[in-house]
Amino acid sequence: MEKNQIFQLKSTLKEFEKEEFFEEILNYLNILLRWNETVNLISKKDENVIIERHLKDSLVALKIVEKENYKNIIDIGSGNGFPAIPLSVILKEKIFTLVEIKEKKFYFLKDVKESLKLKNVILKNEDVKKINFSPFDLILSRAFLNGKDLEEFFKKKNYKGDIVYWKKIYQPILLKL
């Protein structure tokens, strides 16, 4: 990462009072940028704004996800690891299951999990339609479906729980079913 991005990372983590996670988050971002050279994880133009566009957008959900009643969390369409990887780094007492159907993106997530030694992360290389959601307290969906489609999808799955989806950047919405 460039010097200005490192400064921006420190500033963003300070804003969320999470400066102690700087090294782990920096390692994650560097792995993501390295993989992005061969696997389309984020757009090339987003590489320069990765902290604002992706990391900060993920961290705005901290106030919701850190609540005590959420222990077993699933992130659907995990692809580039946002929001689940930064949240799992910070909230080590919670279990995060990341679901990604595309094999290349799944192997990226596997590399991140192993490199950061994330013991609280479970990876699934599966279609979301085949997942049993009943064990999960919270579902994260940053870029999978919009709110209306998510609600419809999970009502068909008879899911009784909470969902966080992003209406737009910096706007995670808590949906209770």
N, C-alpha and C positions, 0 to 999 in steps of 0.2 A: 504494500500500500504506500501511497505517497505521503509526504510529511503533513500536508494539509488535511488529508483524510485521517491520519493518526490523531492529530489535534482535534478534529471534529468528533472522532470516536470517543476520546477522553471527555470532551465537552458533553456529548450526548449521555454517556454513562453517568456523569456527574449530575446532569439534569434529573435523572431517574434515581439518583443516590445509589448507584450500583458500580462505583469505580473499581471495587475489588475484583470485578470480573473482566477487567480490561484485557489481560493476556489471553484468556480463553476465547473471548469474542473476537479479538484480533486474529487469533489462529483460525477460527472458523471462517472469517471473512477472507483470509488469505487462501485457504483451501478452496473456498467457493470461487474466487477469482482465478485460481489456477485451473480448476475444472472447467470454468466457463470458456476457456480457450478452445475446448473441444466439444463440450456438451452445453447446449443452450439452456442455462439455468436462469439467467437474467439477460435483458437486452444489453448489447455492447454500450449503448449510450447511458444505461443505468449504472455501469461500473463506476463512473465518476460521482454518482449521487447515491451510492449504495447505502450509506449511513442514513441519510435523510429519507430516501424513498423506501428502503426495505427494513433496516434495523430499527430506526425510530418508529416507523409505522407498526412494527411488531411489538415494541416495548410499551406502546400506549395501552396495550391490553393487560399489562401487569396488574393494575388495580382490580381487574375482574378475576384473572386467573389465580392470583395469590390467595384468594379467599379460602378459608379452611375447608369448606364443604367440597372443594374440587381436589380430589386426590389422584384420580385415574382419568387422564385427558387423552383425547385422540385428535390428531391433526390430519385432515383428509386432503389429498392432493398435495403432499408435502414437498414435492419437487426440489426447490432450492433451500429448503429447511426453514424458511420464514413462515410463520412466527415461532414454530416449536423449538428449533435449536437454541436461539437466544433465551427463550423462556426456560428451557430445560437446564441451561447452564446456570441460570439465576435461581431457579426454584428446584433445587436438587432433591427436596423431600417429596416431590410429586413424580408420578410415573407418566411419561409421554409416549404414546404409540403413534408412530408416523407411518402413514399409508401412502405409497406411491406405486402406481401401476407400471410406469415406464422404467425398464431395467437400468438404463444408463443413469438416470436420476436416483434410482434406488442404490446403485453402487456408490454414487457420490455421497449419499446419506450414510452409507455403511462406513466409508472412509472417514467422514466427520465423526461419527460415533466412536470409532476405534481411535482416531487421532486425539480426540478430546477426552477419551476414557469416560464416556457418558454412561454410567451404570443405570441411570433412570430413563433410558431411551430404549424402546422396542421398535423394531422396523418390520414392516410388512410390505412385501412386493405383491399386492393383490388389487383386484378391482373393488372399489368402495361398495359396490352393489352386493358383494358377497360377505361383507363384514357384519358380525353381530354387535350391535352398538349398546346392548343392555348393560354391559359391565362398566360403561364409561359415565362419569359424572358430568363431563363437559366435552363438547365437540368444537374444534377450531376449524374455521374455513376462511382463509384469507383471500383465496382466488379461485375457489372451486365452483361455487354456484352463488347466485344472488339470494337475498333473503327469502323472497317468495318461493323460489324453486327449492331452496334448502328446507323450508318449512314443509312443503308438499312432499319432498323426498323422505324426510324423517317421520312424517305422519304415516306414510305408507309402510315404513319400517317399524311402526309402533314404538318409536323411541320416546321415552318419558324423561326428559332432562333438559339441560341448557345447551345452547349453541352460541358461539361468538362468531360473527361474520363481519367483514369489513364492507360497509356501505360505500365508502371511498377512503382515501388516504387519511390516516389519523382518526378514523371514525369506526372503531369496533362497536358493534351493536350486540347486546345481550338479548337473545331470544329464548323465552321459556316455553317449553312444550308440555 
